Amino acid sequence: MSEHPDRSIWTEPENGRTIVRYIDQTRLPAGLEIGTLRSWEQAEEAIQTMQVRGAPLIGVTGAYGLCLAVQHDPSDAALAAAATRLRVARPTAVNLARDVDALAAELARLPDATRAAAAWTWSESLASHDIETNLEIGRHGLPLIEEAARSKPAGEPVRILTHCNAGALATVAGGTATSPINLAHDAGIPVHVWVSETRPRLQGAALTAWEMDGRGIPHAVIADGAGAHLMQRGEVDLVLVGTDRTTRIGDVCNKIGTYAKALAARANGVPFYAAVPSRSIDWSVRDGIAGIPIEERPPEELLEVQGSGSAVRIAPPGTSARNPAFDVTPAELVSGLITERGICEASEQGLLGLFPEAR
């Protein structure tokens, strides 16, 4: 296995059956460990414990979980039981429930004997589509970085602020918000990435920085609260974030802290773009604040710091915590949405212009 595998999740044969391998993201950056899924229950656990995370990736993982379920038992009862649990393993990202529901409906129409093979074929197609989508997002987002580079003195880097991890680890491969950055770097455009640490799970410091380091892209980790300071000082040219669910009017739900960065970007005249694969658009929701369920994670994630093999409490014993995992950035704060079909304004009109089939 190379230091940076080409995919975050993949399948392999084992004793006449198919298993799923994945990068265990809870082990990064200390070491690269490959996990194995042989049952849908293990897929559910990997999603809930964030061994795999990122909206596109957990959707594919959920689909693979259904594959494992019907490989073991293709009956209607087993299919329904696995789908019911997998689709709610994490509630905020739209991809998980959508992909699990779509595959379950497809399999329900088939005879038991053909379900396993059909499930693997469907899920591999889903994974391939994710990779292609991310590459197209990169191609459409690259001109934003090229334009910023033209406005700077020769050799001076375009300074891009990210939040959380919307890179290859959040997808099957390629990443969403980092895809344009990767293409810019590969094209020789100087870039420097401000990596917001992303408390409390530190997806920026642990995962995005790991990806940037692996590709040789200049970067620096910053405290979550430092993004606004850097924007105020003119040290950020562009903000690029991902999404776990975007509504039909362009509200962007992403990792907690994204909204604050959007407010700071607006106050300081910094363009703020979200990379939005169509699989992460929830056409059934208009108002993101009212309509998107926000996952509340265990308070221990805030009250403790996870060390090498043990956790250290950083708050007094009697202190409680509130730990929402996501927030919603209203469309009016978003400069544009980068999709696999192009860039549009963050509005219903803008999205329907690219995806007229959703009317």
N, C-alpha and C positions, 0 to 999 in steps of 0.2 A: 504494500500500500504506500503510495506517495505521501509526502508530508501534507499536501492539500489535494484530496481526492477530487475528481472532476464532478462528482455528484454528491449531494447531501444524503440521498437515499437511493437504493437500487435493489434489484432482486438477484438471487442466485439459486441454482438448483441444489438440492440436498436430499439424498436418498429417495429419489423419484418424486419429490415434492418441491415446492418453491418456498423459499424463505426471503425475508427482507432484511437488508443490512442498512445501517444509518450511522451518521456521525453523531455521537452523544455530545450534545452541545453543553451539557452541564459540566463536562470535564475540561473544556477549553478555558483558557489557553494553556493550562498546565501540561496537558498531553492530549494527543489524538487517540481517542478510543472508539472503536466500532462496535455498535450494539447490534443485537439480532432479535428479530420478531418472528415467532413461530405461531402465535395465536392472536386473535383480535383483542383479548384482554391485555396482552403485552403492548399492543398498539395503543390502546386506550391509556395505559399507564405512561407510556412514552410521551404522549400528548399532554396529559395532565401535569406531569412532573417537569415538562419543558425540556426533556431530552431532545425532542424535536419541537421547533416553534417557528413562527412566521406563518401568515395566513395561507400563502400558496402551499407551503410544505405540509402543514397539518391537514389540508384538504387531501393531498395525495396520500398522506399517511393513513387517514381515515379510510380512503378507498382501498389501500393495500390491506388494512385491517379487515374489511369485508371480504377481500379475496381469501385471506387466511381462514376466515370463518366458514365460508362455503367450501373451501378445500377440505376442511375437517368434517363438516356436516352441511350438505346443501339443502336441507329441508327448509320449508317456509318458516317454521318456528325458530330455527337457529339463525336464519337470515334476519328475521324481524328482531330477535333479541340483540344481536350484534349491532344492527343499524340503530336501534333505539338508544343504546348506550354510547356508541361512537359519535353520533351526531351532536351530542351535548357535552362531550369531553371538555371542551372549552367553548364559552358561549358567544364571544364578541366577534371573532373573525367569521365572515359569512361563508368562506370557502368550505369549511368543514361540514356543516349541515347540508349545504348545497350539493357538494360532491358525493357525500354518503347517500343522500336521498336520491340523487340521480342514478347512481349505480344500483341501489336497492330496487328502484322501480324497474330498471332494465332487467335485472336478474329475476324479478318476480314473474316476468312474462315467459321465462324460459323453463324447460324441463329441468329437474334436479340434476340429471346426469351431465348437462352441458354448462352448468352455472360456473363452476370453477374456472374452466378454460376461458369462458366469456368474460369473467371478472378480471382475470389477469390481462387479457387483451385490452379491455376498456381502460384499466388503470394505467397500463403502459402508454396508451395513447394520451391519457390525461397528463402524464409526466412529460412526454415529448412536447405536448402543446405548451406546457409551462416553460420549458426551455426556449422554445421558439418565441413565445410572448415576451420573455425577458430580453432576448436579443433585439426584438423590434422596439421595445421601450428604450433600450440603450441607443439605438439608431435615431429615434425621434428626439431623445433628450440631448444627444451630443451637440446639436447646433446651439443650445443654450450656453454650453461651456465654450464653444468656439466663439460665439458672440462676445462673451465676457472677456475672453483672451485677447480679442482684437482691440479692446478698449484699454489694455494695459501695456506698459512698456515691455519691450521684447525681453523674454526670459523670466518675467515676473509671473508667479503662479496665480491661477484662479483659485481663490480661497472659498472652499465649499464646506458648509456646516451640515452635518448629518445628525440624526437622533435615532436611538435604538439600533437595530440591525435590520436593514432591508437589502441585505447582500445575498450572496450565493447560499449562505446557511439558512436563510429564510425561505428559500425556494428549492426546487429540485437542483437547479444549477443556474448560474448567471446573475441572479439578483435582480431587483427592480430599481430602487433608487441609486444603487451603486453601479448599475449597468452603464449609464452614460459616463460615469467617472472612469470606469475601467477602459472604455473605448477611447476616451480622451487621453488617458495615460498611454495606451498602446499606440495612439497616433502621434505621440511626442509632444502633446500639449502640456505645459507645466501645470500641475495642480497641487494643491495642498488641502488636505481634508482635516477639518476640526471634528473630532469624534466625541460627541457628547456621551459621557459615561453611562447614562441611563440607569439611575437608581430605581428600584433596589436590586434588580437582577443583573445589572451591569452588562447588558447586551452590547452596548457600544464599546466599552473598555475591553471586554472579554472577547467579543465575536467580530465586530466590525474592525477593530484594530488588528485582530489576528488575520483577517482577510487582507487588509491594506498591507500589512507586513509581508504576507505571502506573495503579493504582487509587486512589492517594491514601490508602493505609492507613498509619497511623503505624507505624514499625518502626525497629529498630536491629540492625545486624550485631554478633554477639558471637563471640569465640573459642570453638572447640568445647568447651574445658575450662571455660568460664565458666558453662555452663548449671547445673551442680551448685551453684556458688557463689550464683547468683541464686535458686535454689530454697531453699538454706539460709537465705538472708536474707528469705524470704517475698515475693520479687518475681516469682514465677511462679504463676499461678492454674490453668493447664491446659497439658498437653503434648499436641500433636497431630502425629502422624507418618503417613507412608504405609507401603506395603508392596510388596515385589517378589514375595514368596511367603508365604502364610500356610497353615499346616498344618491338618488337620482337627481338631486338638485346641487350636488357637489360638496356637501359636508364631508369632511375627512376624519374618520376615526382612526387613531393611531396610538402608539405607546404614550402613556401618561407623560406630560411635559411637552408634547408637541404643540398644544394650544398656546402655551406660554411663549414658545419660540416664534409662532406665527404672529402673535401680538407684538413681540419685539421687532420682528422683521418689518411689519407694517409701520411701526413707529419710526423706524430708521431707514425706510426706503430700500429695503433689501428684498429682491424677488424670492418668493416662497412657492416652490413647486412640489407637488406630490406625484409619485410614480404609482399609477393605478392600473393594474391588469384588469381586464373586463370581468374576470372571474371574481374580483373583489368588489364589484359594483352591486349593491343591493337595490334593485329597481323597485322593490316593494316599499321602501322607506323614503320618505321625503325629509322629514325633520330628524336630523341625526341625534340631536340632544334628547328629544322625546322618544325616538324610535329604536335606538341602538342599545342593546343590553350591555352594560359595562361590567366586566368581570371584576369581582373583589377577591383578591388573593390573600393567603394567610398573613396575619400580622407579623409573624415571626420573620418574614422576609425583610421587614423594616427594622425590627427590634434586635435582630442578630446580624452579624457579619460571618459569612461562611468562610472558614479557613481551609487549610489542607486537612481534610478528614474530620473537622470539628467546627462547631459554630460558637462564636463569642457574643454574648449579649452586650449591646452598647447602650441600652436604656435601663433606667431603674426598674426593679422587679414589679412595682405597682403601675407602671406606665402601659397604656393600651396604644393601639395603632389603627389607622384606617389605610387600606392599601388598594385603592382602585388601580387597575392595571392599564387602563386606556382613558383617553379623553377625546372630545370631538372639537375639531377646528371648523368653525362656520365657513361656508363657501366664500363669503365676502373677504376673507383674509387670505385666500389662496390665489396666487397669481395665475396658475394654470395646472391642468391635470395632464400628465404624460401617460398616454395609453399605447397599446400596441398598434393602434391605427392612426396615431398622431397626437398632437397637443391641442387641447381645447380649453376654453374658459371653464371655470368651476361653476357650472349652472346646468339646469335641465336642458336648455337649448343647446349648450355646448356639447354635452354628452350625447344627446339624441342626434346631433349632427354627425357624430362619428359612428353611432350605433342606432341607426333608424329602425332596426328590427325590434327595439325595445319599446317603441311607441305603443 
